[in-house]
């Protein structure tokens, strides 16, 4: 009964048979399992999947797949820095959070396992200049 009420409260069109919110959730879950699995870790259990399942696909993704030099934005100190593999996900709006929301994921060990960064500086090993 709890589960039925949970989905019913989130249904954007209650008079219809379909619950679009529930369908969207399970679709994202399936996509996350396909896209973000890492070794023995199922996709849904990864940081990227948790964000993807909750907020959907980002409007823009910047990928830096290998360790190397990058130009840091002025807001992050500017200049060139040595970075670990990272992904930057941008959302136009996240309900309950705000506009222009950014999530960054880092792979400091270069294993393919990306973790949600706690700070923009998590993606940098050092400044080159």
C-alpha positions in Angstrom: 0.0 0.0 0.0 2.9 2.4 0.8 4.4 1.8 -2.6 1.1 2.4 -4.4 0.6 5.7 -2.5 4.3 6.7 -3.1 3.8 6.5 -6.9 0.3 7.9 -6.9 1.4 11.1 -5.0 4.0 11.7 -7.8 1.8 11.0 -10.8 1.6 14.2 -12.8 -1.6 13.1 -14.5 -3.6 11.1 -11.9 -6.8 10.6 -14.0 -4.9 8.6 -16.6 -3.9 4.9 -16.4 -0.2 5.6 -16.9 2.0 7.1 -14.2 4.6 9.1 -16.3 6.8 9.8 -13.3 7.1 6.1 -12.4 7.8 5.2 -16.0 10.4 7.9 -16.3 12.1 6.7 -13.1 12.3 3.1 -14.2 13.5 4.1 -17.7 16.3 6.2 -16.1 17.2 3.3 -13.8 17.6 1.0 -16.8 19.7 3.5 -18.7 21.9 4.1 -15.6 22.5 0.4 -15.2 23.6 0.2 -18.8 25.7 3.4 -18.8 27.4 3.6 -15.4 28.1 0.0 -14.2 31.7 -0.3 -13.1 33.3 -3.7 -12.4 31.1 -5.5 -10.0 29.3 -2.3 -9.0 25.8 -2.2 -10.7 25.1 1.1 -12.5 22.4 2.2 -10.1 24.9 2.2 -7.2 27.3 4.7 -8.7 27.4 8.5 -8.1 26.7 9.4 -11.7 23.7 7.0 -11.8 22.3 8.5 -8.6 22.3 11.9 -10.1 21.0 10.7 -13.5 18.2 8.7 -12.0 17.1 11.6 -9.8 17.5 14.6 -12.2 17.5 13.0 -15.7 20.0 13.7 -18.4 22.1 16.8 -18.1 21.7 19.5 -20.8 25.5 19.6 -21.3 28.4 17.3 -20.5 32.0 18.2 -20.6 34.3 15.1 -20.5 38.0 15.0 -19.7 38.7 11.3 -20.0 42.4 11.2 -19.2 44.9 12.8 -16.9 46.4 15.9 -18.5 46.7 19.6 -18.6 43.5 21.8 -18.7 42.8 25.5 -18.6 41.1 26.3 -15.4 38.2 28.8 -15.4 39.0 32.1 -13.6 36.5 31.1 -10.9 38.7 28.1 -10.1 42.0 30.1 -10.1 42.7 30.4 -13.8 45.9 29.2 -15.5 46.8 25.7 -16.5 46.5 22.7 -14.2 47.1 19.0 -14.2 43.7 17.3 -14.0 42.5 13.8 -13.3 39.7 12.3 -15.5 36.5 14.2 -14.8 33.0 14.9 -16.1 31.1 18.1 -15.6 27.3 17.8 -15.9 25.2 20.9 -16.4 21.5 21.2 -15.7 19.5 24.3 -16.7 17.2 23.8 -13.7 16.9 21.3 -10.9 13.7 21.5 -8.9 14.3 22.3 -5.3 17.9 23.2 -6.0 17.9 26.0 -8.5 19.1 27.2 -11.9 22.4 26.5 -13.6 23.2 23.5 -11.4 26.6 21.7 -12.0 27.7 18.3 -10.8 31.3 17.2 -11.3 32.6 13.7 -11.1 36.2 12.7 -10.7 38.2 9.5 -11.3 41.5 10.3 -9.4 42.7 6.7 -9.6 41.9 6.4 -13.3 40.0 3.2 -12.8 36.7 4.2 -14.5 35.0 4.7 -11.2 33.8 8.3 -11.0 32.8 9.9 -7.7 30.9 13.0 -7.1 33.4 15.8 -6.5 33.0 17.6 -3.2 34.7 20.7 -4.6 35.8 22.0 -8.1 39.4 21.6 -7.0 39.0 17.8 -6.6 39.7 17.4 -10.3 43.1 19.1 -10.2 46.4 17.5 -9.1 48.4 20.7 -9.3 48.7 24.0 -11.0 51.2 24.1 -13.9 51.6 27.8 -13.9 
